Amino acid sequence: MSKAVQRLILDEITMKILMLQPPSPPHMNVKRDYAGGMGVADPSERASFGHDAGYITLPYMSLLYATGVMDRAGHEVRFLDAQVDNLDIPHVLEHVRTFKPDIVVACIGCDTHKDDPLAHLNLTSNGYRRAISIINDFSPRILAVGSGGYDVFKTAALWTLAWATFCGLEPRDLHTGLVGGMMYGPESDAGQLDEPPFVTGGHEKEQCMVQARRVVDFIRKTVFPLHNIKP
């Protein structure tokens, strides 16, 4: 097939594309146009996904640029800004299901893992796998790209879990570190894909308990009376 014919075929292909600016997570207002789109965050009192009213931030510039390029190419493109529209995760998923894009491009970097030396977040493989499962459930087709992850062993393990989830497989731990002993410190977890729950302590645990008590008090004051529940 000649290049001219190939180009003609590509020009005739149009897709439904949904470009998504995710909502800020609870207690954060995220500025997406930093760190390659991963963003940086300012603290917030908001206890839900969304974005604080009056907190102005522009979407990730590369995302807007890509949206414009695909729109000029003739594709049916929708830009969903979950921060501006103050959408939580269930509403974002509902928008995706309603729009029915032809393909979902998922950025599945592993910076969020608790052992990553740069990001300093507390996600375990259990949470990562759950996020991948949610993406997989509403995606007709998936193009998954990696974009970070600076613990070599954990990144390999998480991408293995992602691939298995996309393919409907159940991975098996090989426990390669048991053969010949350990040579390097990080290798102690090299053969383990699933992890135990992450247990925190000290000041970080107390901060978590403060937020947990606040949520429980809110439910007692607002939800219990509606159902005549006595604590």
N, C-alpha and C positions, 0 to 999 in steps of 0.2 A: 504494500500500500504506500503510495507516494505521500510526502510530507504535506502537500497541498490538500490531498483528500483527508488526511488525518486532521488537519487544521479545520477543514470544513465540517467534519463530524463534531469536533469539540465545540465549534461555534454554535452548532445546533442544539447542544446539550444544555439545558437549564435545570437548576436545582432550587429547592426550597431550603433556605439557609437561615437559621436563627442564631444571631450573635448575642451573647449573654454577658452582661455585667452583673456578677453575683451580688447578693445583699451582704451588708456587713454583718458579722456574727454578733451574738449578744455581748454587750459591754465594750464594743469597739466601733469606731468609725474609721473605715479603711480608705486610704488614699491609694487607688489602684495604679496610678501612673508612676510607680516607683518599683525598683528591683525587678525589672522585666515583666511587670504586670502583677506580680505577687502582692505588691503594695506594702505600705507601712500603716500602723494604726494609732489612733489617739483613743484614750479611755472614754467610756460613756456609761451613764447610769441605766441605759436601756437594757432590759432583760430579755429581749427577743431579737430575732433577725430583722434587718431593715436598715434604717439610717436615721439619724436625728434630724428633726426639722430645723432648717436654717443652717445646717452644716453643709457647706458647698464644697463639692469636689468634682472634678471632671473625670469622665471615664478614661480607661486606658487608651492612650492615643493610637497605639498600633491597632487596637481593636476597631476604632472608628475608621482608620485608614483602610483596613481590610474590608470593612463594610462598604465603604465607598467604591473600592475597586470592584467588588463582586456585583454591586448594584449597576455600575457602568457596563459590566460584562453581560447584563441582561438577566441575571438571576433574581429570583423572588427572595428578597432579603428583609428580615425584620430585626431591628435592634431593640433588645429588651434590657432596660436599665433598672434592675431590681433595687438599686439604691434610691434613685429618684422616685420610683413608684412605691417604695417602702414595702416591698414584697418579702414574705418569709419563704422558706424552702417549699412547703406544700403548694403555695400559689405559683412559684416558679415552675415546679413540675407540671402543674395544670396548664400553664401557658405552653410549655413544650409539647404536651400531649395534644392540645388543641391545634397548635400550628402544624404538627406532624412533619418535622423536617425530614429530608431524604437521608441525611447523614449527620451524626453527632461527632464533632471533633473534641476529644477529651484530653485535657492536659493533666497527666497523672504523675506529676513529680512527687518525690518522696522526702522533700524538705521538712514536711510536717511531722516526721517520726521523732519520737522522744530522744532517740540516740543520735540524731543528726547534729553535727558539730557547729552548724551555722544558724539554723532557724530557732532553736530553743523552744520548740513546742512539745506537746505531750501526747501526740497521737500514737497509738499502738497499731500493730498489724490488724487487730480486730476492727478498729474504727475505719482504717483504710479499706479493708475488704468490704465493709458495709457501704462505704461511699461508692466503691466501684460497682457493687450490686445494684444500687439505686440508678446509677448511670446506665448500666446494662439493661435494666428492666424497661426503660422508656426509649431506648435507642434502636431504630430499625437497622442501622449500620453504624459502625464505630470506627473512627480513625483515632487511635490513641497515641499520644506523643509524650515522651518523657521531658521534663524540664527542671531538673534539679534532683538532689539527693546526694549527700556528700559523705555518707557512711556506705562504703562499697558493699559490705555484706548485707546490710538492711535494705539497700536499694535493690539489690539483686533478688532478695527474698520477696519484697513487696511487688516488684514487677512480675515475679513468678505467680504470686497470688492473683494479680490483675489479669494476667493471661489465662490462668485457669478459670477465673470467673467469667471472662468473655467467652470462653470456649465450652463452658458448662462442665468443667472437669473438677475433680477433687484431688488436689495435689498431695503428695506423700513426702514426708520428711525423710531424708536419706541419712542424716546423722553422720556426715562425712568426717566431722571432727573427731569421732570416736576411733578412727583408724590411725594409728601412729602417734596419737597424742596431739597436744596443742603447740603450735609454733608461734602464734601471735595472739595478743590479748583479745581483739574483736572476734577471733575465730571461735570463741567459746559458744556463740549463738549461730554459727554459720549454717548448721544443719536444721535449724528450727524456723519454720514458717509462721505458725501461729504462736502467739505470746500470751502469758498470763496477764490479767488485768493490771494496769499501772497503779501502784499504790504510792500516794504522796504523803508528806508529813511536814511537821514544823509550821512555819508561817504560811506556806502555800496551802496546807491543809486547812488551817484556820480560816483563810480567806474563802476557801470553797465552802466551809461550813457556814460562814456568814451569809453567803448568797443562798445556800440551801435553806437556812432558817427564814430568810426573807421571803422566798417563794412559798414555803409552807405557811407562813403567817398570812400571806396574801390569799392563798386558797382557803384558809380557815375563815377569813373575814368576808370573802366575796362569793365563794362557791358553796360552802357548807350551809349558809342560811337559805340558799335557793332550794336545797333538798332536805331542809330540816334535819341536818346532821349536827349532832353535838360532839365536840372533840373530847 
